[in-house]
């Protein structure tokens, strides 16, 4: 679970303003944090298929948002990928 404070920090870091929680880059950052927080759960519970489906949905949504960002703003896309540590 991601806390409200973590969400506010991500909005400040990746958003265009202090209340910009809806932009694609902020949504990608929040989804990445949620995905990374689920990794230890799957190390403990390998047969949790219901949560695994939710994880795959989050990954698909992040992938679609990244594709949109790449199409609209190539420089912003590369900066976002670098800051979040995706695609090493």
N, C-alpha and C positions, 0 to 999 in steps of 0.2 A: 504494500500500500504506500502511496506517496502522500506526504503530509501537505497541509495547506501552505506552510512556510517554504517547503521545497518548491511547490508550484509557483509561489510568488517570486522566488529567486530565479527560476527558469524564465518567468515572464519578463523580469527586469533585464536578464542577460540576453535573451533572444528576441524579445518583443520590440516593437517600434516605439512603444510608450509604456507607462506604468500599468495601464489597464488593458493592454493588448494581448489577451489570452487566446484569441481566436485565429491569429495568423498561422500560416502553415509551419513556419519554422519553430514557433512555440509548441505547436501540437506535436511535431516530430520530437522535440526535446523531451516533452512530457511522456510520450509513448516509449522513447528509448529508456528513460529512467524506470518506467513501469516494467518494461521487458527485462532490464538488468536486475531488478529486484526480484523477479520470479525465478531466476536461475537457481538459487540455492534450494528453492522448494522442489524443483524437479530432480535435484540431486538426491533428495531424501525420499521423494515419492515418485518413483519411476512409472508406476502404473496409473497415475492420475490423468486419465484421458480427457476428462471434462475440462480441466484447467488447461490442458495442452491445446485443446481446440480454441479456447479464448486467447491463448498466447499466439497461435497461428493467425487468428483474426487481427490481433494488434500488429503483428509483423506485416500482414498484408495491407493494413491501413497506412502504416508508416511508409511502406514501399510506394504506395500510390501518392502520398503527400510528397515524398522525395522526388518522384517523377514529375509532379506538378512544379515543384520548386526548380528543378533542373531545366524544365521547359521555359519558365518565366524569367529566372535570374541565375545564370550559370555561375557567376562569381559568388553570389550568396550561397549557392548550393555547395561549392567547394569549401567555403569557409565553415558552413554548418557541418559538413562531413568531417572536416579536420577537428573542429572543436568537440564534437560528440564521440570521436574515435571510431567512426564507422568506416568500413572498407579500407582496411589497413594496407 
